[in-house]
Amino acid sequence: MVIVAAVGNDFQTAELDSIENVIGLSPRDPLNGFAEMWYQVFLWALFSSILVHFVAAAIAFGRLRKHKLGRFIPAIVLVMGLFSPLTGGVVTSAAIAAVYRASGFEMAPLYALVWGVGQTIVVIFISFTRILATL
């Protein structure tokens, strides 16, 4: 019964930091719970993905604005910038937080930034290479 209570205390959403604290790298308390670590890594993955896809959509819109059907491609790029971290980013952020939690490590806010932005960099690398074509 003690294990259930300990696990239940790890998912308190009231303890999650505001977005300003995440961006400012200044959490209210140390990142030692699963939900806290997952939340920060996920938000950094989401923000970095949105930034990269927004830049890509702006470039695509600038190049395809006169094309009959191509002008709608930037909208698809922006949707993928949200869809990708909301699906794969959730799972990989949870895996990273689970490893930290299971090992008993405390995650520094800068490490959450590195893990989140690193996920976006890996997606960019895989997108620009032909690794998927070889699988």
C-alpha positions as CSV (number, residue, x, y, z in Angstrom):
1,M,0.0,0.0,0.0
2,V,2.9,2.3,0.6
3,I,4.1,1.9,-3.0
4,V,0.8,3.0,-4.4
5,A,0.8,6.1,-2.2
6,A,4.4,7.0,-3.3
7,V,3.5,6.6,-6.9
8,G,0.3,8.6,-6.5
9,N,2.3,11.5,-5.1
10,D,4.5,11.6,-8.1
11,F,1.8,12.8,-10.5
12,Q,0.6,16.0,-8.7
13,T,-0.2,18.4,-11.5
14,A,-0.4,21.3,-9.0
15,E,3.3,21.1,-8.5
16,L,4.1,21.7,-12.2
17,D,5.9,25.0,-13.0
18,S,4.4,27.7,-15.2
19,I,5.6,28.2,-18.7
20,E,7.5,31.3,-17.7
21,N,9.4,29.3,-15.1
22,V,10.2,26.6,-17.7
23,I,11.5,29.1,-20.3
24,G,13.4,31.1,-17.6
25,L,15.0,27.8,-16.4
26,S,13.9,28.7,-12.9
27,P,11.7,26.0,-11.4
28,R,10.0,26.5,-8.0
29,D,11.5,23.3,-6.7
30,P,14.1,20.7,-7.9
31,L,13.0,18.5,-10.7
32,N,13.0,15.1,-8.9
33,G,9.4,13.8,-9.7
34,F,8.4,12.1,-12.9
35,A,5.7,14.6,-13.8
36,E,8.0,17.6,-13.3
37,M,10.8,16.2,-15.4
38,W,8.4,15.0,-18.1
39,Y,6.6,18.3,-18.3
40,Q,9.8,20.3,-18.7
41,V,11.4,18.0,-21.3
42,F,8.1,17.9,-23.2
43,L,7.6,21.7,-23.2
44,W,11.2,22.2,-24.5
45,A,10.6,19.6,-27.3
46,L,7.3,21.3,-28.1
47,F,8.7,24.8,-28.2
48,S,11.7,23.9,-30.2
49,S,9.7,22.0,-32.7
50,I,7.2,24.8,-33.1
51,L,10.1,27.3,-33.7
52,V,11.8,25.1,-36.3
53,H,8.5,24.4,-38.1
54,F,7.5,28.0,-38.0
55,V,10.8,29.0,-39.7
56,A,10.3,26.2,-42.2
57,A,6.7,27.3,-42.9
58,A,7.8,30.9,-43.4
59,I,10.4,29.9,-45.9
60,A,8.0,27.6,-47.7
61,F,5.4,30.4,-47.8
62,G,7.9,32.8,-49.2
63,R,8.9,30.4,-51.9
64,L,5.5,28.9,-52.7
65,R,3.2,32.0,-52.3
66,K,2.4,32.2,-56.1
67,H,1.9,28.4,-56.6
68,K,-1.7,27.3,-57.0
69,L,-1.6,24.5,-54.5
70,G,1.8,25.0,-52.9
71,R,0.7,27.9,-50.9
72,F,-1.1,25.6,-48.5
73,I,2.0,23.5,-47.7
74,P,3.1,25.8,-44.9
75,A,-0.1,25.1,-43.0
76,I,0.7,21.4,-43.2
77,V,4.2,22.1,-42.0
78,L,2.8,24.0,-39.0
79,V,0.4,21.2,-38.1
80,M,3.3,18.7,-38.2
81,G,5.2,21.0,-35.9
82,L,2.5,20.5,-33.3
83,F,1.5,16.9,-34.1
84,S,5.1,15.5,-33.9
85,P,5.8,16.5,-30.3
86,L,2.3,15.8,-29.2
87,T,2.7,12.1,-30.2
88,G,6.3,11.1,-30.3
89,G,7.6,13.8,-28.1
90,V,5.2,12.8,-25.3
91,V,6.5,9.2,-25.4
92,T,10.2,10.1,-25.6
93,S,10.0,12.7,-22.9
94,A,8.3,10.2,-20.6
95,A,11.0,7.7,-21.3
96,I,13.7,10.2,-20.4
97,A,11.9,11.2,-17.2
98,A,11.3,7.6,-16.3
99,V,15.0,6.8,-16.6
100,Y,15.9,9.8,-14.4
101,R,13.2,8.9,-11.9
102,A,14.1,5.2,-11.7
103,S,17.7,6.0,-11.2
104,G,17.0,8.6,-8.5
105,F,18.7,11.5,-10.3
106,E,17.5,15.0,-10.0
107,M,17.2,16.7,-13.4
108,A,18.6,20.2,-13.7
109,P,16.4,22.6,-15.8
110,L,19.3,23.0,-18.3
111,Y,19.3,19.3,-18.8
112,A,15.6,19.4,-19.5
113,L,16.3,22.0,-22.2
114,V,19.1,19.9,-23.7
115,W,16.9,16.8,-23.8
116,G,13.9,18.6,-25.3
117,V,15.9,20.5,-27.9
118,G,17.9,17.3,-28.6
119,Q,14.7,15.5,-29.5
120,T,14.0,18.2,-32.1
121,I,17.6,18.0,-33.4
122,V,17.3,14.2,-33.8
123,V,14.0,14.6,-35.7
124,I,15.7,17.2,-38.0
125,F,18.7,14.9,-38.6
126,I,16.5,11.9,-39.5
127,S,14.4,14.1,-41.7
128,F,17.3,15.4,-43.7
129,T,19.1,12.1,-44.1
130,R,18.0,9.0,-45.8
131,I,18.2,6.8,-42.7
132,L,14.5,6.0,-42.9
133,A,14.8,4.9,-46.5
134,T,17.3,2.3,-45.5
135,L,15.0,0.7,-42.9
